[in-house]
């Protein structure tokens, strides 16, 4: 039995336990139709649990850990606390930019929102960081000085 099949079996056993609890409660409440429906569901689960082949045969390894996702942090904008989800790289970029400018992450997020008022705050921060990186990497043209 593969990893995913074992997970399916455990889920079915847990479901059966919960259905049995509900069926017992329905019997105590003298609700015959509900108890009968739950008994049918329990019987079909019993049949599936008794047949390991119904869960498929395969030696698939467990899925790899997902890459690190979004990190949620609280910031203050205009005196109000809000949360923002960004990739770790964007949080690192915000920390570096705050250290370089002598400001705080909250200040940078406020600036990002002012410069990009349309759309979500996370998108505004990403666009702001991209623009900041481009400005730092590309010198202004002669006519722009």
N, C-alpha and C positions, 0 to 999 in steps of 0.2 A: 504494500500500500504506500503510495507516494505521500509527500507532505501535504499537498492540497486535499487529497482524499481523507487523510486523518483529520484535517481541519473540518471538512464537511461532516464527518462522522461525529465529532465532538459537538458541532453545532446542532445536529439532529438529536443527539442525546439530551442536550440542554433544552431544546424545544420540547422534547417529549416530557421531561420533568415539569416544565411550566404548564404544558397542556394537561398533565395528570393533576396538577394542583388546581387548575381551573375546573376540571371535570368534577373533582371531589367537592369543590365549593358549590358548583351548580347542583350537585346531588343534595347537598345540605340545604340549599335554598328551594328544593323541590321543583327545579326547572328541568323537567324531563327532556324537552326538545333540545335545549342547549347541551345537556349532558350527553345526549345521543350523538349530536354532531361532533362533540369533542372526542367521544369514544371512537368514532370512525377515523378521525384524524390521527389519533393515537395508534390505531391498528395499522394504518398505512405507514406510519413512521416505524412501527415495530417490524413490519415486513422489510422495509428498506434497511434498517439497522442490522437485521439478521443476515442480509446478503451483502458481504463486503464488495462483491463485484459491481454493485450498483454505484459505488463511489469511484469507479475507474481504477485502472491499474497503471501505474507509472511511477518511476523513481525520480520525479522532478524534485530538484533541490528547492529549499525555501527561497522565495524571491529575495533579491539583493536589497539591501537597505536603500531607501530612496535618497537621492542627493539632498543635501541640506536645502530646506525650502526657505520660505519667508520667515523673517524674524519680526515679531510684533513688539514695538516699544511705545511708551507714552511720551508725548511731548506737550508743551504748552504753547498755544497760539492765542494771542489776544486775551490772556488771562484764563483761558479755558483749557482743560486737559483733554487731549484726544489721542487716539492710538493710530499708529501707522505701521503697515506691514511692508517691509522691503527685503530684498535679498541681502545677505551678509556683506557682499561687496559694496553695496550702496551705503550701508551703515559705516563701513570702514572709510569710504570716501568722505562721508559727512564728518567723521571724527578727524580725519586728516585736514580737511578744509577748515574746520573750526579751530584746530590747533594752529594752522598757518595764518589765519586771519585774526586770531585772538578773540573770536566770538564763541558762541555756544551753538549746539545743534539746534536748539529752539530758535535762535536768531536766524540761522540759515534756513530753517523750514519756513519761518515767517517771510523771509525774502523770497523764497521759492514760490510761496502762495501769492505774494504780491505781483511777482513777474508773470506768473501763469495762473490767473484766477479761474480759468475755465477747466473743468474736468476734476478728477480726483486729486487729493493731496499727494498720494504716493507717486502718481504720474508727474505732477508738478515738480516734486523733489528730484525725480530721475532726470527730467528735462533740464532742470536747473544745474544739476551736477554735470551733465553732459556739456552744457554751454560753458560752465566754469572750466572744465577740462580743455575744451577747444580754445577758449580765450587764453588759458595759460600756455598752451602748446603752440598756438599760431600767433606770431606777432601781428599787430595791426598794420594795414597797408598804409602807404605814404599819405594818401588822401584822407584817411580816417583819423589821423593824429590830431 
